[in-house]
Amino acid sequence: MEVYKLSKEISKECWEIYKKLDWQTRKTIGDQFISAIDSIGANVAEGFGRFHYLDRNKFNYNARGSLLESLHWVDLLKDRGFISKEIHANLNGNLRTLMVKLNNYIVSTKNKNKEKSKVL
């Protein structure tokens, strides 16, 4: 699944940023940053395993919330000088691409259910 794969790639990039933070920064910003990033893929994976589309999308909505939180932490890391403008731009672009793909996945999940109900 493309959304899950992209979320894992972003998580891998963010782990490299996290590892370079000092202890205090990890505890104040870094832990929340990496938790939000990792939560995107975890929620997509859990939702994928659900049978009903409403249950599935509940986790997709959680993933989207974590994605928006991640954008917040990425901005703070840049504003406070922990990542460069270039890293910020790249990561921000990747997260925004993921948001489009995740939103499309949510819509397609809803549409698949509508198609099933038409057949019945």
VEXROVO-841300 format. One record per atom (N, C-alpha, C): residue number from 1; residue in one letter; atom name; x, y, z. Coordinates in Angstrom, 1 decimal, padded with zeros to 4 digits, always signed. Layout:
residues N
+-----+------+------+--------+--------+--------+
!  nr ! rest ! atom !     px !     py !     pz !
+-----+------+------+--------+--------+--------+
! NUM !    A !   CA !      X !      Y !      Z !
...
+-----+------+------+--------+--------+--------+
//
This chain:
residues 120
+-----+------+------+--------+--------+--------+
!  nr ! rest ! atom !     px !     py !     pz !
+-----+------+------+--------+--------+--------+
!   1 !    M !    N ! +000.8 ! -001.2 ! +000.0 !
!   1 !    M !   CA ! +000.0 ! +000.0 ! +000.0 !
!   1 !    M !    C ! +000.9 ! +001.2 ! +000.0 !
!   2 !    E !    N ! +000.6 ! +002.1 ! -000.9 !
!   2 !    E !   CA ! +001.5 ! +003.3 ! -001.1 !
!   2 !    E !    C ! +001.5 ! +004.2 ! +000.1 !
!   3 !    V !    N ! +000.4 ! +004.5 ! +000.7 !
!   3 !    V !   CA ! +000.3 ! +005.4 ! +001.8 !
!   3 !    V !    C ! +001.2 ! +004.8 ! +003.0 !
!   4 !    Y !    N ! +001.1 ! +003.6 ! +003.2 !
!   4 !    Y !   CA ! +001.9 ! +003.0 ! +004.3 !
!   4 !    Y !    C ! +003.4 ! +003.0 ! +004.0 !
!   5 !    K !    N ! +003.7 ! +002.7 ! +002.8 !
!   5 !    K !   CA ! +005.1 ! +002.7 ! +002.4 !
!   5 !    K !    C ! +005.7 ! +004.1 ! +002.5 !
!   6 !    L !    N ! +005.0 ! +005.1 ! +002.0 !
!   6 !    L !   CA ! +005.5 ! +006.5 ! +002.2 !
!   6 !    L !    C ! +005.6 ! +006.9 ! +003.6 !
!   7 !    S !    N ! +004.7 ! +006.5 ! +004.4 !
!   7 !    S !   CA ! +004.8 ! +006.8 ! +005.9 !
!   7 !    S !    C ! +006.0 ! +006.2 ! +006.5 !
!   8 !    K !    N ! +006.3 ! +005.0 ! +006.1 !
!   8 !    K !   CA ! +007.5 ! +004.3 ! +006.7 !
!   8 !    K !    C ! +008.8 ! +005.0 ! +006.2 !
!   9 !    E !    N ! +008.8 ! +005.5 ! +005.0 !
!   9 !    E !   CA ! +010.0 ! +006.2 ! +004.5 !
!   9 !    E !    C ! +010.2 ! +007.5 ! +005.2 !
!  10 !    I !    N ! +009.1 ! +008.2 ! +005.4 !
!  10 !    I !   CA ! +009.2 ! +009.5 ! +006.2 !
!  10 !    I !    C ! +009.7 ! +009.2 ! +007.6 !
!  11 !    S !    N ! +009.1 ! +008.2 ! +008.2 !
!  11 !    S !   CA ! +009.5 ! +007.8 ! +009.6 !
!  11 !    S !    C ! +011.0 ! +007.5 ! +009.7 !
!  12 !    K !    N ! +011.5 ! +006.8 ! +008.6 !
!  12 !    K !   CA ! +013.0 ! +006.5 ! +008.6 !
!  12 !    K !    C ! +013.8 ! +007.8 ! +008.6 !
!  13 !    E !    N ! +013.4 ! +008.8 ! +007.7 !
!  13 !    E !   CA ! +014.1 ! +010.1 ! +007.6 !
!  13 !    E !    C ! +014.0 ! +010.8 ! +009.0 !
!  14 !    C !    N ! +012.9 ! +010.8 ! +009.6 !
!  14 !    C !   CA ! +012.7 ! +011.5 ! +010.9 !
!  14 !    C !    C ! +013.5 ! +010.8 ! +012.0 !
!  15 !    W !    N ! +013.7 ! +009.5 ! +012.0 !
!  15 !    W !   CA ! +014.5 ! +008.8 ! +013.0 !
!  15 !    W !    C ! +015.9 ! +009.3 ! +012.9 !
!  16 !    E !    N ! +016.4 ! +009.6 ! +011.7 !
!  16 !    E !   CA ! +017.8 ! +010.1 ! +011.6 !
!  16 !    E !    C ! +017.9 ! +011.5 ! +012.2 !
!  17 !    I !    N ! +016.9 ! +012.3 ! +012.1 !
!  17 !    I !   CA ! +016.8 ! +013.6 ! +012.7 !
!  17 !    I !    C ! +016.8 ! +013.4 ! +014.2 !
!  18 !    Y !    N ! +015.9 ! +012.6 ! +014.7 !
!  18 !    Y !   CA ! +015.7 ! +012.3 ! +016.1 !
!  18 !    Y !    C ! +017.0 ! +011.9 ! +016.8 !
!  19 !    K !    N ! +017.8 ! +011.0 ! +016.1 !
!  19 !    K !   CA ! +019.0 ! +010.4 ! +016.7 !
!  19 !    K !    C ! +020.1 ! +011.5 ! +017.0 !
!  20 !    K !    N ! +020.0 ! +012.6 ! +016.2 !
!  20 !    K !   CA ! +021.0 ! +013.6 ! +016.3 !
!  20 !    K !    C ! +020.7 ! +014.7 ! +017.3 !
!  21 !    L !    N ! +019.5 ! +014.6 ! +017.9 !
!  21 !    L !   CA ! +019.1 ! +015.6 ! +018.9 !
!  21 !    L !    C ! +019.7 ! +015.3 ! +020.2 !
!  22 !    D !    N ! +020.0 ! +016.3 ! +021.0 !
!  22 !    D !   CA ! +020.6 ! +016.1 ! +022.3 !
!  22 !    D !    C ! +019.5 ! +015.6 ! +023.3 !
!  23 !    W !    N ! +019.9 ! +015.1 ! +024.4 !
!  23 !    W !   CA ! +018.9 ! +014.4 ! +025.4 !
!  23 !    W !    C ! +017.8 ! +015.4 ! +025.7 !
!  24 !    Q !    N ! +018.1 ! +016.6 ! +026.1 !
!  24 !    Q !   CA ! +017.0 ! +017.5 ! +026.5 !
!  24 !    Q !    C ! +016.0 ! +017.8 ! +025.4 !
!  25 !    T !    N ! +016.5 ! +018.0 ! +024.2 !
!  25 !    T !   CA ! +015.7 ! +018.3 ! +023.0 !
!  25 !    T !    C ! +014.8 ! +017.0 ! +022.7 !
!  26 !    R !    N ! +015.4 ! +015.9 ! +022.8 !
!  26 !    R !   CA ! +014.6 ! +014.6 ! +022.6 !
!  26 !    R !    C ! +013.4 ! +014.6 ! +023.6 !
!  27 !    K !    N ! +013.7 ! +014.9 ! +024.8 !
!  27 !    K !   CA ! +012.6 ! +014.8 ! +025.8 !
!  27 !    K !    C ! +011.6 ! +015.9 ! +025.7 !
!  28 !    T !    N ! +011.9 ! +017.1 ! +025.2 !
!  28 !    T !   CA ! +010.9 ! +018.2 ! +025.1 !
!  28 !    T !    C ! +010.2 ! +018.2 ! +023.8 !
!  29 !    I !    N ! +010.9 ! +018.0 ! +022.7 !
!  29 !    I !   CA ! +010.3 ! +018.0 ! +021.4 !
!  29 !    I !    C ! +010.4 ! +016.7 ! +020.6 !
!  30 !    G !    N ! +011.5 ! +016.1 ! +020.7 !
!  30 !    G !   CA ! +011.8 ! +014.9 ! +019.9 !
!  30 !    G !    C ! +010.9 ! +013.7 ! +020.1 !
!  31 !    D !    N ! +010.6 ! +013.4 ! +021.4 !
!  31 !    D !   CA ! +009.8 ! +012.3 ! +021.6 !
!  31 !    D !    C ! +008.4 ! +012.4 ! +021.0 !
!  32 !    Q !    N ! +007.8 ! +013.6 ! +021.2 !
!  32 !    Q !   CA ! +006.5 ! +013.9 ! +020.6 !
!  32 !    Q !    C ! +006.6 ! +013.9 ! +019.1 !
!  33 !    F !    N ! +007.6 ! +014.4 ! +018.5 !
!  33 !    F !   CA ! +007.8 ! +014.5 ! +017.1 !
!  33 !    F !    C ! +007.9 ! +013.0 ! +016.5 !
!  34 !    I !    N ! +008.7 ! +012.2 ! +017.1 !
!  34 !    I !   CA ! +008.9 ! +010.8 ! +016.5 !
!  34 !    I !    C ! +007.6 ! +010.0 ! +016.8 !
!  35 !    S !    N ! +007.0 ! +010.2 ! +017.9 !
!  35 !    S !   CA ! +005.7 ! +009.5 ! +018.2 !
!  35 !    S !    C ! +004.6 ! +009.8 ! +017.2 !
!  36 !    A !    N ! +004.5 ! +011.1 ! +016.9 !
!  36 !    A !   CA ! +003.5 ! +011.6 ! +015.9 !
!  36 !    A !    C ! +003.8 ! +011.0 ! +014.5 !
!  37 !    I !    N ! +005.1 ! +011.0 ! +014.1 !
!  37 !    I !   CA ! +005.5 ! +010.5 ! +012.8 !
!  37 !    I !    C ! +005.2 ! +009.0 ! +012.7 !
!  38 !    D !    N ! +005.6 ! +008.3 ! +013.7 !
!  38 !    D !   CA ! +005.4 ! +006.8 ! +013.7 !
!  38 !    D !    C ! +004.0 ! +006.4 ! +013.8 !
!  39 !    S !    N ! +003.2 ! +007.3 ! +014.4 !
!  39 !    S !   CA ! +001.7 ! +007.0 ! +014.6 !
!  39 !    S !    C ! +001.0 ! +007.0 ! +013.2 !
!  40 !    I !    N ! +001.5 ! +007.7 ! +012.3 !
!  40 !    I !   CA ! +000.8 ! +007.8 ! +010.9 !
!  40 !    I !    C ! +000.8 ! +006.4 ! +010.4 !
!  41 !    G !    N ! +001.9 ! +005.8 ! +010.2 !
!  41 !    G !   CA ! +002.0 ! +004.4 ! +009.6 !
!  41 !    G !    C ! +001.3 ! +003.4 ! +010.5 !
!  42 !    A !    N ! +001.4 ! +003.5 ! +011.8 !
!  42 !    A !   CA ! +000.8 ! +002.5 ! +012.7 !
!  42 !    A !    C ! -000.7 ! +002.6 ! +012.5 !
!  43 !    N !    N ! -001.3 ! +003.8 ! +012.5 !
!  43 !    N !   CA ! -002.8 ! +003.9 ! +012.3 !
!  43 !    N !    C ! -003.2 ! +003.4 ! +011.0 !
!  44 !    V !    N ! -002.5 ! +003.7 ! +009.9 !
!  44 !    V !   CA ! -002.8 ! +003.2 ! +008.6 !
!  44 !    V !    C ! -002.8 ! +001.6 ! +008.6 !
!  45 !    A !    N ! -001.8 ! +001.1 ! +009.2 !
!  45 !    A !   CA ! -001.7 ! -000.4 ! +009.2 !
!  45 !    A !    C ! -002.8 ! -001.0 ! +010.0 !
!  46 !    E !    N ! -003.1 ! -000.4 ! +011.2 !
!  46 !    E !   CA ! -004.2 ! -001.0 ! +012.0 !
!  46 !    E !    C ! -005.6 ! -000.8 ! +011.3 !
!  47 !    G !    N ! -005.8 ! +000.3 ! +010.7 !
!  47 !    G !   CA ! -007.0 ! +000.5 ! +009.9 !
!  47 !    G !    C ! -007.2 ! -000.5 ! +008.8 !
!  48 !    F !    N ! -006.1 ! -000.8 ! +008.1 !
!  48 !    F !   CA ! -006.1 ! -001.7 ! +007.0 !
!  48 !    F !    C ! -006.6 ! -003.1 ! +007.4 !
!  49 !    G !    N ! -006.3 ! -003.5 ! +008.6 !
!  49 !    G !   CA ! -006.8 ! -004.8 ! +009.1 !
!  49 !    G !    C ! -008.2 ! -004.8 ! +009.6 !
!  50 !    R !    N ! -008.9 ! -003.7 ! +009.5 !
!  50 !    R !   CA ! -010.3 ! -003.7 ! +010.0 !
!  50 !    R !    C ! -011.2 ! -004.0 ! +008.8 !
!  51 !    F !    N ! -012.4 ! -004.6 ! +009.2 !
!  51 !    F !   CA ! -013.3 ! -005.1 ! +008.1 !
!  51 !    F !    C ! -014.2 ! -004.0 ! +007.6 !
!  52 !    H !    N ! -014.8 ! -003.3 ! +008.5 !
!  52 !    H !   CA ! -015.8 ! -002.3 ! +008.1 !
!  52 !    H !    C ! -015.1 ! -001.0 ! +007.7 !
!  53 !    Y !    N ! -015.6 ! -000.3 ! +006.7 !
!  53 !    Y !   CA ! -015.0 ! +000.9 ! +006.2 !
!  53 !    Y !    C ! -015.0 ! +002.0 ! +007.2 !
!  54 !    L !    N ! -016.0 ! +002.1 ! +008.1 !
!  54 !    L !   CA ! -016.1 ! +003.1 ! +009.1 !
!  54 !    L !    C ! -015.0 ! +002.9 ! +010.1 !
!  55 !    D !    N ! -014.8 ! +001.7 ! +010.5 !
!  55 !    D !   CA ! -013.8 ! +001.4 ! +011.5 !
!  55 !    D !    C ! -012.4 ! +001.6 ! +010.9 !
!  56 !    R !    N ! -012.3 ! +001.2 ! +009.6 !
!  56 !    R !   CA ! -011.0 ! +001.5 ! +008.9 !
!  56 !    R !    C ! -010.7 ! +002.9 ! +008.8 !
!  57 !    N !    N ! -011.7 ! +003.7 ! +008.5 !
!  57 !    N !   CA ! -011.4 ! +005.2 ! +008.3 !
!  57 !    N !    C ! -011.2 ! +005.9 ! +009.7 !
!  58 !    K !    N ! -011.8 ! +005.3 ! +010.7 !
!  58 !    K !   CA ! -011.5 ! +005.9 ! +012.1 !
!  58 !    K !    C ! -010.0 ! +005.9 ! +012.3 !
!  59 !    F !    N ! -009.3 ! +004.9 ! +011.9 !
!  59 !    F !   CA ! -007.8 ! +004.8 ! +012.1 !
!  59 !    F !    C ! -007.1 ! +005.7 ! +011.0 !
!  60 !    N !    N ! -007.7 ! +005.8 ! +009.8 !
!  60 !    N !   CA ! -007.2 ! +006.7 ! +008.8 !
!  60 !    N !    C ! -007.3 ! +008.2 ! +009.3 !
!  61 !    Y !    N ! -008.4 ! +008.5 ! +009.9 !
!  61 !    Y !   CA ! -008.5 ! +009.9 ! +010.5 !
!  61 !    Y !    C ! -007.5 ! +010.1 ! +011.6 !
!  62 !    N !    N ! -007.3 ! +009.1 ! +012.4 !
!  62 !    N !   CA ! -006.2 ! +009.2 ! +013.4 !
!  62 !    N !    C ! -004.9 ! +009.5 ! +012.8 !
!  63 !    A !    N ! -004.6 ! +008.7 ! +011.7 !
!  63 !    A !   CA ! -003.3 ! +008.9 ! +011.0 !
!  63 !    A !    C ! -003.2 ! +010.3 ! +010.4 !
!  64 !    R !    N ! -004.3 ! +010.9 ! +009.9 !
!  64 !    R !   CA ! -004.3 ! +012.2 ! +009.4 !
!  64 !    R !    C ! -004.1 ! +013.2 ! +010.5 !
!  65 !    G !    N ! -004.6 ! +013.0 ! +011.7 !
!  65 !    G !   CA ! -004.4 ! +013.9 ! +012.8 !
!  65 !    G !    C ! -002.9 ! +013.8 ! +013.2 !
!  66 !    S !    N ! -002.3 ! +012.6 ! +013.2 !
!  66 !    S !   CA ! -000.9 ! +012.5 ! +013.5 !
!  66 !    S !    C ! +000.0 ! +013.2 ! +012.5 !
!  67 !    L !    N ! -000.5 ! +013.1 ! +011.2 !
!  67 !    L !   CA ! +000.3 ! +013.8 ! +010.2 !
!  67 !    L !    C ! +000.3 ! +015.3 ! +010.4 !
!  68 !    L !    N ! -000.9 ! +015.9 ! +010.7 !
!  68 !    L !   CA ! -001.0 ! +017.3 ! +011.0 !
!  68 !    L !    C ! -000.1 ! +017.7 ! +012.2 !
!  69 !    E !    N ! -000.1 ! +016.8 ! +013.2 !
!  69 !    E !   CA ! +000.7 ! +017.1 ! +014.4 !
!  69 !    E !    C ! +002.2 ! +017.0 ! +014.0 !
!  70 !    S !    N ! +002.5 ! +016.1 ! +013.1 !
!  70 !    S !   CA ! +003.9 ! +016.0 ! +012.7 !
!  70 !    S !    C ! +004.4 ! +017.3 ! +011.9 !
!  71 !    L !    N ! +003.5 ! +017.8 ! +011.1 !
!  71 !    L !   CA ! +003.8 ! +019.1 ! +010.5 !
!  71 !    L !    C ! +004.1 ! +020.2 ! +011.5 !
!  72 !    H !    N ! +003.4 ! +020.2 ! +012.6 !
!  72 !    H !   CA ! +003.6 ! +021.2 ! +013.6 !
!  72 !    H !    C ! +005.0 ! +021.0 ! +014.2 !
!  73 !    W !    N ! +005.4 ! +019.8 ! +014.5 !
!  73 !    W !   CA ! +006.7 ! +019.5 ! +015.2 !
!  73 !    W !    C ! +007.8 ! +019.8 ! +014.2 !
!  74 !    V !    N ! +007.6 ! +019.5 ! +012.9 !
!  74 !    V !   CA ! +008.7 ! +019.8 ! +011.9 !
!  74 !    V !    C ! +008.9 ! +021.3 ! +011.9 !
!  75 !    D !    N ! +007.8 ! +022.1 ! +011.9 !
!  75 !    D !   CA ! +007.9 ! +023.5 ! +011.9 !
!  75 !    D !    C ! +008.7 ! +024.0 ! +013.1 !
!  76 !    L !    N ! +008.3 ! +023.5 ! +014.3 !
!  76 !    L !   CA ! +009.0 ! +023.9 ! +015.5 !
!  76 !    L !    C ! +010.5 ! +023.5 ! +015.5 !
!  77 !    L !    N ! +010.8 ! +022.4 ! +015.0 !
!  77 !    L !   CA ! +012.2 ! +022.0 ! +014.9 !
!  77 !    L !    C ! +013.0 ! +023.0 ! +014.0 !
!  78 !    K !    N ! +012.4 ! +023.4 ! +012.9 !
!  78 !    K !   CA ! +013.0 ! +024.4 ! +012.0 !
!  78 !    K !    C ! +013.1 ! +025.8 ! +012.8 !
!  79 !    D !    N ! +012.0 ! +026.2 ! +013.3 !
!  79 !    D !   CA ! +012.0 ! +027.5 ! +014.0 !
!  79 !    D !    C ! +013.0 ! +027.6 ! +015.1 !
!  80 !    R !    N ! +013.3 ! +026.5 ! +015.8 !
!  80 !    R !   CA ! +014.2 ! +026.5 ! +016.9 !
!  80 !    R !    C ! +015.6 ! +026.1 ! +016.5 !
!  81 !    G !    N ! +015.8 ! +026.0 ! +015.2 !
!  81 !    G !   CA ! +017.2 ! +025.8 ! +014.7 !
!  81 !    G !    C ! +017.7 ! +024.3 ! +014.8 !
!  82 !    F !    N ! +016.8 ! +023.4 ! +015.0 !
!  82 !    F !   CA ! +017.3 ! +022.0 ! +015.1 !
!  82 !    F !    C ! +017.4 ! +021.3 ! +013.8 !
!  83 !    I !    N ! +016.7 ! +021.8 ! +012.7 !
!  83 !    I !   CA ! +016.9 ! +021.3 ! +011.4 !
!  83 !    I !    C ! +017.0 ! +022.5 ! +010.4 !
!  84 !    S !    N ! +017.7 ! +022.2 ! +009.3 !
!  84 !    S !   CA ! +017.9 ! +023.3 ! +008.4 !
!  84 !    S !    C ! +016.6 ! +023.6 ! +007.6 !
!  85 !    K !    N ! +016.6 ! +024.7 ! +006.9 !
!  85 !    K !   CA ! +015.5 ! +025.1 ! +006.0 !
!  85 !    K !    C ! +015.3 ! +024.0 ! +004.9 !
!  86 !    E !    N ! +016.4 ! +023.5 ! +004.4 !
!  86 !    E !   CA ! +016.4 ! +022.5 ! +003.3 !
!  86 !    E !    C ! +015.7 ! +021.2 ! +003.8 !
!  87 !    I !    N ! +016.1 ! +020.7 ! +005.0 !
!  87 !    I !   CA ! +015.5 ! +019.5 ! +005.6 !
!  87 !    I !    C ! +014.1 ! +019.8 ! +005.8 !
!  88 !    H !    N ! +013.8 ! +020.9 ! +006.4 !
!  88 !    H !   CA ! +012.4 ! +021.3 ! +006.6 !
!  88 !    H !    C ! +011.5 ! +021.3 ! +005.4 !
!  89 !    A !    N ! +012.0 ! +021.9 ! +004.3 !
!  89 !    A !   CA ! +011.3 ! +021.9 ! +003.1 !
!  89 !    A !    C ! +011.1 ! +020.5 ! +002.5 !
!  90 !    N !    N ! +012.1 ! +019.7 ! +002.5 !
!  90 !    N !   CA ! +012.0 ! +018.3 ! +002.0 !
!  90 !    N !    C ! +010.9 ! +017.5 ! +002.8 !
!  91 !    L !    N ! +011.1 ! +017.6 ! +004.2 !
!  91 !    L !   CA ! +010.2 ! +016.8 ! +005.0 !
!  91 !    L !    C ! +008.8 ! +017.3 ! +004.9 !
!  92 !    N !    N ! +008.6 ! +018.7 ! +004.9 !
!  92 !    N !   CA ! +007.3 ! +019.3 ! +004.8 !
!  92 !    N !    C ! +006.6 ! +018.8 ! +003.5 !
!  93 !    G !    N ! +007.4 ! +018.9 ! +002.4 !
!  93 !    G !   CA ! +006.9 ! +018.4 ! +001.1 !
!  93 !    G !    C ! +006.4 ! +017.0 ! +001.1 !
!  94 !    N !    N ! +007.3 ! +016.1 ! +001.7 !
!  94 !    N !   CA ! +006.9 ! +014.7 ! +001.8 !
!  94 !    N !    C ! +005.7 ! +014.5 ! +002.6 !
!  95 !    L !    N ! +005.5 ! +015.2 ! +003.7 !
!  95 !    L !   CA ! +004.3 ! +015.0 ! +004.6 !
!  95 !    L !    C ! +003.1 ! +015.5 ! +003.9 !
!  96 !    R !    N ! +003.2 ! +016.6 ! +003.1 !
!  96 !    R !   CA ! +002.1 ! +017.1 ! +002.4 !
!  96 !    R !    C ! +001.7 ! +016.2 ! +001.2 !
!  97 !    T !    N ! +002.7 ! +015.6 ! +000.6 !
!  97 !    T !   CA ! +002.4 ! +014.6 ! -000.4 !
!  97 !    T !    C ! +001.6 ! +013.4 ! +000.2 !
!  98 !    L !    N ! +002.1 ! +013.0 ! +001.4 !
!  98 !    L !   CA ! +001.5 ! +011.9 ! +002.1 !
!  98 !    L !    C ! +000.0 ! +012.3 ! +002.5 !
!  99 !    M !    N ! -000.2 ! +013.5 ! +002.9 !
!  99 !    M !   CA ! -001.5 ! +014.0 ! +003.2 !
!  99 !    M !    C ! -002.5 ! +013.8 ! +002.0 !
! 100 !    V !    N ! -002.1 ! +014.2 ! +000.9 !
! 100 !    V !   CA ! -002.9 ! +014.1 ! -000.3 !
! 100 !    V !    C ! -003.2 ! +012.6 ! -000.6 !
! 101 !    K !    N ! -002.2 ! +011.8 ! -000.5 !
! 101 !    K !   CA ! -002.4 ! +010.3 ! -000.7 !
! 101 !    K !    C ! -003.3 ! +009.7 ! +000.3 !
! 102 !    L !    N ! -003.1 ! +010.1 ! +001.6 !
! 102 !    L !   CA ! -004.0 ! +009.6 ! +002.7 !
! 102 !    L !    C ! -005.4 ! +010.1 ! +002.5 !
! 103 !    N !    N ! -005.6 ! +011.3 ! +002.1 !
! 103 !    N !   CA ! -007.0 ! +011.8 ! +001.9 !
! 103 !    N !    C ! -007.6 ! +011.1 ! +000.7 !
! 104 !    N !    N ! -006.9 ! +010.8 ! -000.3 !
! 104 !    N !   CA ! -007.4 ! +010.0 ! -001.4 !
! 104 !    N !    C ! -007.8 ! +008.6 ! -001.0 !
! 105 !    Y !    N ! -006.9 ! +008.0 ! -000.2 !
! 105 !    Y !   CA ! -007.2 ! +006.7 ! +000.3 !
! 105 !    Y !    C ! -008.5 ! +006.6 ! +001.2 !
! 106 !    I !    N ! -008.7 ! +007.7 ! +002.0 !
! 106 !    I !   CA ! -009.9 ! +007.7 ! +002.8 !
! 106 !    I !    C ! -011.1 ! +007.8 ! +001.9 !
! 107 !    V !    N ! -011.1 ! +008.7 ! +000.9 !
! 107 !    V !   CA ! -012.2 ! +008.8 ! -000.1 !
! 107 !    V !    C ! -012.4 ! +007.5 ! -000.8 !
! 108 !    S !    N ! -011.4 ! +006.8 ! -001.2 !
! 108 !    S !   CA ! -011.5 ! +005.6 ! -002.0 !
! 108 !    S !    C ! -012.2 ! +004.5 ! -001.1 !
! 109 !    T !    N ! -011.8 ! +004.5 ! +000.2 !
! 109 !    T !   CA ! -012.4 ! +003.5 ! +001.1 !
! 109 !    T !    C ! -013.9 ! +003.8 ! +001.2 !
! 110 !    K !    N ! -014.3 ! +005.0 ! +001.3 !
! 110 !    K !   CA ! -015.7 ! +005.4 ! +001.4 !
! 110 !    K !    C ! -016.4 ! +005.0 ! +000.1 !
! 111 !    N !    N ! -015.8 ! +005.3 ! -001.0 !
! 111 !    N !   CA ! -016.4 ! +005.0 ! -002.3 !
! 111 !    N !    C ! -016.6 ! +003.5 ! -002.6 !
! 112 !    K !    N ! -015.6 ! +002.7 ! -002.1 !
! 112 !    K !   CA ! -015.7 ! +001.2 ! -002.3 !
! 112 !    K !    C ! -017.0 ! +000.7 ! -001.5 !
! 113 !    N !    N ! -017.2 ! +001.3 ! -000.4 !
! 113 !    N !   CA ! -018.4 ! +000.9 ! +000.4 !
! 113 !    N !    C ! -019.7 ! +001.3 ! -000.4 !
! 114 !    K !    N ! -019.7 ! +002.5 ! -001.0 !
! 114 !    K !   CA ! -020.9 ! +002.9 ! -001.7 !
! 114 !    K !    C ! -021.1 ! +002.0 ! -002.9 !
! 115 !    E !    N ! -020.0 ! +001.5 ! -003.6 !
! 115 !    E !   CA ! -020.2 ! +000.6 ! -004.7 !
! 115 !    E !    C ! -020.7 ! -000.7 ! -004.3 !
! 116 !    K !    N ! -020.3 ! -001.2 ! -003.1 !
! 116 !    K !   CA ! -020.8 ! -002.5 ! -002.6 !
! 116 !    K !    C ! -022.3 ! -002.4 ! -002.3 !
! 117 !    S !    N ! -022.7 ! -001.3 ! -001.7 !
! 117 !    S !   CA ! -024.1 ! -001.2 ! -001.4 !
! 117 !    S !    C ! -025.0 ! -001.1 ! -002.6 !
! 118 !    K !    N ! -024.5 ! -000.5 ! -003.7 !
! 118 !    K !   CA ! -025.2 ! -000.5 ! -005.0 !
! 118 !    K !    C ! -025.5 ! -001.9 ! -005.6 !
! 119 !    V !    N ! -024.5 ! -002.7 ! -005.4 !
! 119 !    V !   CA ! -024.6 ! -004.1 ! -005.9 !
! 119 !    V !    C ! -025.6 ! -004.9 ! -005.1 !
! 120 !    L !    N ! -025.7 ! -004.7 ! -003.9 !
! 120 !    L !   CA ! -026.6 ! -005.4 ! -003.0 !
! 120 !    L !    C ! -028.0 ! -004.9 ! -003.3 !
+-----+------+------+--------+--------+--------+
//
